[in-house]
Amino acid sequence: MITLCEEGLKKYPQDPLAPKFQLLHSFAVARTSDERSFKEDLKILIKNWPGTTESKKAEEMIAFLNQKTPELKVEEEKTKAAELYVADKKVNHVFILIIYDPSFNKNQATFDVISYNIDNFTNKNYKTEGVLVEKKYIMITVSGFSDFAQTLDYYNSFITEKNVRNPSGAKMMTFIINNANLKVLNNDKNPEPISAFLH
């Protein structure tokens, strides 16, 4: 089956049947190999024939695989992160709070973090900013730390469940990141890889 599908793709790469050949190829891979290989084959379909019925089917199957085997998704995120980010504890870092709910009250969350800083770090001149990123998530940054150790102390002392009001039960995540990697994150706009990279 795999050989037949590959021959069909070679002969008719631009034919409307091509994504169907690729989907059949993915199914054949699933029967003869592991879930990781199946997932990678589905990604080829999504990349080469975006927007097709077959591509949407592939996206659904990948979403299912991510739920069934979350360790595969974590592994992928770590691989991607290793390509994007560079570990360097000698440069300045910032604290990041991600709120995975674009409808969350950004001003309230930012105020909660500022209040925490005033109550606990009155003598520090920390700067807090909150932004909505592409209507996907809210990112609150705290900067102004003197070195990595001070940033790490802040991270370890910040208890999200205690310091940020969350009546909707939105998913939240915190991490620290250096300024160079923050620029990468601002371009990539996906905090999942950096989370995998830091843990």
N, C-alpha and C positions, 0 to 999 in steps of 0.2 A: 504494500500500500504506500509506504513512504517513497519508494522508487517511482511508482506511477505518478504520485503527486508532484514530485520534483521534475519529472519529465514534462508534465502538463504545464508547470510554471515556466520551464525553459522555452517551450514551444509557444505558449500563449501568455506572455507576461503582461500584456496590455488588455487582454480579453476580460470582459465582465465576469467570466468564470474564474479568473485568477485568484480572487480572495477566497472563493469556495475551495479551490485546490489547496490553498494555504491552511484553511480551517481543517480540512480533512487531514492534511499533513500533521497539524497539531494534535488532532485526535489520535492519529497513529503513533505519534511520539508518546502521548499519554499512556498508551497501551504497552509500549515497549521500553519506556524509560521511567525516570522519576518525576516528581512534581516540579522540581526546579527546572528541568529541561522542558517540561510542558509549558510552564509559565514563560520561559524565554522564547519559545516558539510562538506563543500567542502574542508576545510583544512585537515580533516581526510583522505579524498581520496588522496590528494597530498602527505601526509606523509606516508601512508601505501602502495600506489601503484605508486611511482614516475616513471616518464618516460613513462607511459601508455597513450594511446589516451584519456582515460577518465580523467587522471590527467591533461593533457594539456588543456582539455576542462574546467576543474575546475579552472585552473589558469586564463583562459580567462574570465570566469564569475566573478572571484574575482576582476580582473582588471576593469571590467565593473562596479561592485558594488562600487569600490573605487572612480571611476569617478562620479557615480550617487549619492553616499552618502559619500562624503569626511570626514564628521564628524565621521563616523565609523572608518575610517583609523586613524584619529587623536586620537580617543579614544583608539584604539589598541596600538598605539605608546606610549601613556602615560602610559598604563598598563605595557608594556614591559620595558619602561624607569624606572618605579618605582621598577622593579625587578632588573635592572642592576646598576642603579646609586644611589649615596648617596649625599644628600645636606650637604655641610659643608663649610661655609663662613670663617672659621677661618684659613684655610690652603691656600697655594699659588694657584693662578688661572692663566690661560693663555687665551689669546684671540685667537679665531679660525675664519678663513675665509674658507668656503667651496665653491668650484667652481664645479658645476655639469657638467663638460665637460672635459673629459680626454685629449682631443686634444687642450685644451686651452694652451696658452703660459705661462707655469709655471714660467719661469725666468722673464718674463715681469711683471706678477702679483706680484711676490715676490719683484721685484725692485720697483714697485709702492708703496707697503706697506713700504718698507725701506725708500723711498723718503718721504713719509708722516711722518714717525717717525723723520727723520732728520729735516724736516721743522717745525715740531711742538713740538718735545721733544728732542731738541739738548742736553740738560743736563741729559737725561736719557740713561741708557745703555741697551736698549731693544734689545733682540735677535730675529731675524726673520728667519724662515725656511719654505721652500716650498717643498712638496713631492707629488708624484702621488701615490694614494692608489689603488692598485690592478687594475689599468687601468679603475677605475670607476669614480673617482673624484680627484680633487686637493685640498690638505689641507695646508693652510698657517697658521703657529702659530707665535704668538708674546708673548714672555715671558720676565721675569725680573722685574715684578711688585712687589712693596714692600708689598702690602696687597690687600684685596678684593676691597676696596674702590677705589684704584688707577686703578685696572683692570676695574672696572665698569665705571669709568670716561673715560677711553680710549674707551671702548665699545660704550658709549653714544656719544662720539665725532667723532667716525669713520663713515663716510658716504660712503658706498661702491660705490654708483653710481658716486660719485664725485672723489673718490681717486683711483679707479681701472679702467683702460681702459678696455672696454668690447665691442669691435667692433662686436663680433658675437652674442651679446645679451644673453650670457650664464646665467643660473640661478645661483645665489649666495646666501649665507646665512652666517651670523655671529652670534657668541655666545661666552660666556666665560665659562670655565670649570675648575674644580680643577684638580690637577695632578693625583689623584687616579682615578677619572672618565675618565681622558684622556687615562689612561692605558686600561680601559674597552673599550673605543671607539676604540682604536688601535687594540684591539682583535676582537671586534664586527664588525668593519669596516662598520657601518651603522649610519650615523649622524642623521637620522630622529628621532629616539627615544629620543636622548639627546635634540634635538630641542624642542620636545613636553614636555620633562621634565622641561626645563628651562622657558617655556612660559605659 
